[in-house]
Structures are given as C-alpha cells and as structure tokens.
Amino acid sequence: MFRRACPSRHLIQVTVDAETVNVEAGDTVAAALLALGKDACRTTPVTGSPRGPYCMMGVCFDCLVRIDGKANQQGCMVLVKPGMRIELQHGANALVDVLSAGRVRGTSPGNC
C-alpha cells in the first residue's frame, strides 16, 4: 500500500516492538511504520479494531503509539531519532498510564 517515491538516502536504527529496524532519517514515526509495512499502529480500547495513520497531520489521532515509554504519542507529529523505542498500542493505554502515574507519585488517581 505504501511505497517511497525516492529510494532511501540516510537510514537510522530504531526499535519497533523490541525489533531493531532501519528507517529513513527525517521520516515521522507514522511514515516509518508505514514504510515498514505496519498498516495499524494501535487497536481501539472497546472493540480492538486496528487503526493506522490516516490524516498524517495530527487531526485524527489514529496513529497513536508509545514512544520511548510514553503512551498516546501522535506518530505523524514526531520525527524518528536514532535509538528511539516505538511500541504499537493495544487497547486502553491511557488509563493504565494514569493509574501507574498515581501510584508512582504516592497519590490515588481519584485525589487531586
């Protein structure tokens, strides 16, 4: 489905779901995932339906991924960097992160 118009010029290494891969420097995370043949980068929390980059300009939020341990990052808005860790998201990552953050800080998620 996705094919580069020009051959790769400068490749860098990143990790996608624990696999080291080469991607084009200057690409966004979403473009790099598409170039690697990954059409879906997340699944929805309720039905588990696959979602992938759609608008490529930060409007639709279908390209959410975990980047360097931080969930819900818009892959179309972040440029790849050498050594970056990218993980596809499955289900309700936001809730898990909020609950974990509350425990780390020693507060309950319900307390402000």
C-alpha positions as a LaTeX table, in Angstrom:
\begin{tabular}{lrrr}
\hline
Residue & $x$ (\AA) & $y$ (\AA) & $z$ (\AA) \\
\hline
Met1 & 0.00 & 0.00 & 0.00 \\
Phe2 & 2.75 & 2.47 & 0.93 \\
Arg3 & 5.77 & 2.89 & $-1.34$ \\
Arg4 & 8.51 & 5.51 & $-1.33$ \\
Ala5 & 8.74 & 7.83 & $-4.30$ \\
Cys6 & 12.53 & 8.03 & $-3.91$ \\
Pro7 & 15.00 & 5.42 & $-2.62$ \\
Ser8 & 16.21 & 5.71 & 0.97 \\
Arg9 & 19.03 & 8.18 & 1.50 \\
His10 & 20.08 & 8.04 & 5.14 \\
Leu11 & 18.95 & 5.22 & 7.41 \\
Ile12 & 18.93 & 5.24 & 11.20 \\
Gln13 & 18.14 & 2.45 & 13.67 \\
Val14 & 15.08 & 2.46 & 15.91 \\
Thr15 & 13.30 & $-0.26$ & 17.82 \\
Val16 & 9.73 & $-1.20$ & 16.91 \\
Asp17 & 8.10 & $-3.64$ & 19.32 \\
Ala18 & 11.51 & $-4.89$ & 20.54 \\
Glu19 & 12.85 & $-5.40$ & 16.99 \\
Thr20 & 15.70 & $-3.21$ & 15.74 \\
Val21 & 14.91 & $-1.85$ & 12.28 \\
Asn22 & 16.34 & 0.71 & 9.84 \\
Val23 & 14.15 & 3.69 & 8.96 \\
Glu24 & 14.65 & 6.82 & 6.91 \\
Ala25 & 16.06 & 9.78 & 8.85 \\
Gly26 & 13.64 & 12.70 & 8.60 \\
Asp27 & 10.53 & 10.50 & 8.49 \\
Thr28 & 7.81 & 10.79 & 11.07 \\
Val29 & 7.15 & 7.74 & 13.23 \\
Ala30 & 3.91 & 7.13 & 11.30 \\
Ala31 & 5.65 & 7.31 & 7.91 \\
Ala32 & 8.39 & 4.98 & 9.14 \\
Leu33 & 5.81 & 2.44 & 10.35 \\
Leu34 & 4.01 & 2.57 & 7.00 \\
Ala35 & 7.32 & 2.11 & 5.17 \\
Leu36 & 7.96 & $-0.96$ & 7.33 \\
Gly37 & 4.60 & $-2.42$ & 6.25 \\
Lys38 & 2.81 & $-1.79$ & 9.53 \\
Asp39 & $-0.65$ & $-0.59$ & 8.48 \\
Ala40 & $-2.06$ & $-0.47$ & 12.03 \\
Cys41 & $-0.23$ & 1.11 & 14.93 \\
Arg42 & $-2.93$ & 0.76 & 17.59 \\
Thr43 & $-6.14$ & $-1.02$ & 18.44 \\
Thr44 & $-9.24$ & 0.62 & 19.87 \\
Pro45 & $-9.99$ & 0.15 & 23.59 \\
Val46 & $-13.56$ & $-1.12$ & 23.17 \\
Thr47 & $-13.63$ & $-3.37$ & 20.11 \\
Gly48 & $-9.93$ & $-3.97$ & 19.48 \\
Ser49 & $-10.29$ & $-2.73$ & 15.90 \\
Pro50 & $-6.99$ & $-1.90$ & 14.21 \\
Arg51 & $-6.24$ & 1.75 & 13.46 \\
Gly52 & $-3.42$ & 3.22 & 11.40 \\
Pro53 & $-2.19$ & 6.58 & 10.18 \\
Tyr54 & $-4.92$ & 8.36 & 8.27 \\
Cys55 & $-4.58$ & 12.13 & 8.04 \\
Met56 & $-0.79$ & 12.36 & 8.66 \\
Met57 & $-1.22$ & 15.90 & 10.07 \\
Gly58 & $-2.24$ & 15.47 & 13.70 \\
Val59 & $-6.01$ & 15.70 & 13.38 \\
Cys60 & $-7.42$ & 12.16 & 13.54 \\
Phe61 & $-5.38$ & 10.52 & 16.38 \\
Asp62 & $-5.39$ & 7.14 & 14.61 \\
Cys63 & $-1.57$ & 6.97 & 14.67 \\
Leu64 & $-1.14$ & 6.87 & 18.46 \\
Val65 & 1.92 & 4.90 & 19.59 \\
Arg66 & 4.14 & 4.60 & 22.64 \\
Ile67 & 7.45 & 6.41 & 22.06 \\
Asp68 & 10.33 & 5.93 & 24.48 \\
Gly69 & 7.90 & 4.68 & 27.12 \\
Lys70 & 5.36 & 7.49 & 26.77 \\
Ala71 & 1.93 & 6.36 & 25.52 \\
Asn72 & $-0.51$ & 8.13 & 23.22 \\
Gln73 & 2.03 & 9.98 & 21.10 \\
Gln74 & 0.85 & 11.07 & 17.66 \\
Gly75 & 3.23 & 9.22 & 15.36 \\
Cys76 & 2.56 & 11.59 & 12.48 \\
Met77 & 3.84 & 14.55 & 14.51 \\
Val78 & 7.11 & 13.06 & 15.83 \\
Leu79 & 10.28 & 12.64 & 13.76 \\
Val80 & 12.23 & 9.42 & 14.23 \\
Lys81 & 15.52 & 9.69 & 16.12 \\
Pro82 & 18.36 & 7.17 & 16.37 \\
Gly83 & 17.72 & 4.68 & 19.17 \\
Met84 & 14.04 & 5.65 & 19.55 \\
Arg85 & 11.82 & 2.93 & 21.06 \\
Ile86 & 8.44 & 2.68 & 19.34 \\
Glu87 & 5.69 & 0.36 & 20.51 \\
Leu88 & 2.33 & $-0.27$ & 18.89 \\
Gln89 & $-0.55$ & 0.39 & 21.30 \\
His90 & $-3.15$ & $-2.19$ & 22.15 \\
Gly91 & $-6.36$ & $-1.14$ & 23.86 \\
Ala92 & $-6.69$ & 1.36 & 26.70 \\
Asn93 & $-3.12$ & 2.51 & 27.31 \\
Ala94 & $-4.11$ & 5.93 & 28.63 \\
Leu95 & $-5.93$ & 4.54 & 31.66 \\
Val96 & $-3.05$ & 2.23 & 32.54 \\
Asp97 & $-0.59$ & 5.16 & 32.37 \\
Val98 & $-2.77$ & 7.41 & 34.55 \\
Leu99 & $-3.16$ & 4.74 & 37.21 \\
Ser100 & 0.56 & 3.96 & 37.17 \\
Ala101 & 1.47 & 7.65 & 37.47 \\
Gly102 & $-0.76$ & 7.97 & 40.54 \\
Arg103 & 0.96 & 5.06 & 42.27 \\
Val104 & 4.43 & 6.34 & 41.45 \\
Arg105 & 3.70 & 9.75 & 42.97 \\
Gly106 & 2.10 & 8.17 & 46.00 \\
Thr107 & $-1.37$ & 9.51 & 45.26 \\
Ser108 & $-4.61$ & 7.91 & 44.30 \\
Pro109 & $-5.89$ & 8.70 & 40.80 \\
Gly110 & $-9.13$ & 9.99 & 42.40 \\
Asn111 & $-7.37$ & 12.56 & 44.60 \\
Cys112 & $-6.48$ & 15.95 & 43.15 \\
\hline
\end{tabular}
